[in-house]
Amino acid sequence: MRSPRYWVIVLLLMATWVTLTLRAAVDRVLPSEDLSLLPHTLGRWKGQDIPIQSDILAVLGNGRFLDRFYTDPAPSGQSAQPPVSLFIGYFPTQRTGQSIHSPQNCLPGAGWSFLSSRTITLDQPGFHHYQVGEYLITDGTSKEVVLYWYLAQGRSIANDYLAKAYMMLDAIRYNRTDGALVRVVTSLEPGEALATAEQRDIRFADRLVPLLPRFIPN
């Protein structure tokens, strides 16, 4: 027997198809800068790009993608912090069947399992009450703390279904289906408090969020 979650997904996909079919054949796509122009220096954080393999790009689809590690050099006499991994997948249009891949599907496919999940609100200056999903994940030997959110028209969403619903509304109201997934990940080191790793992700996101409208239009 199919689970209720399965039928919800099917209904959302059908509604999305009907909505996009009834609207204009071409989305309104706003100009934006390429993700590669996102600064490699964010405060003390220094970034290094990670090439995305062609077979992974084929799975991700026709969008713009950024995969980058950022490190925060430790002050003299202090231990270095674990790096933060940033992934952004931006789709100028999702009308042609290309869509954002949910972390709930991608992470298990990469061998990770979920230890906990919740939604938090980031209230620091620049976040504008961002709704962000947080996962604690493990591959059996290590643990990582993941922050993620869907971003469209300046709206942050932490729920897969809600993001899809807003996309349908935006297609009707504005003839726009563009959107992005932003994911920030850091390792939970042995003996490290979960709150410490969470704050590392949040401090990095605090530097990142004000820059995003240049690359993901509001």
Secondary structure, DSSP 8 states (H G I E B T S, - for coil): ---HHHHHHHHHHHHHHHHHHHS-SS--------GGGS-SEETTEEEEE----HHHHHHH-SSEEEEEEEE----TTS-----EEEEEEEES--TTS-----HHHHHHHTT-EEEEEEEEEE-STTTSSEEEEEEEEE-SS-EEEEEEEEEETTEEE--HHHHHHHHHHHHHHHS---EEEEEEEEEE-TT--HHHHHHHHHHHHHHHGGGGGGTS--
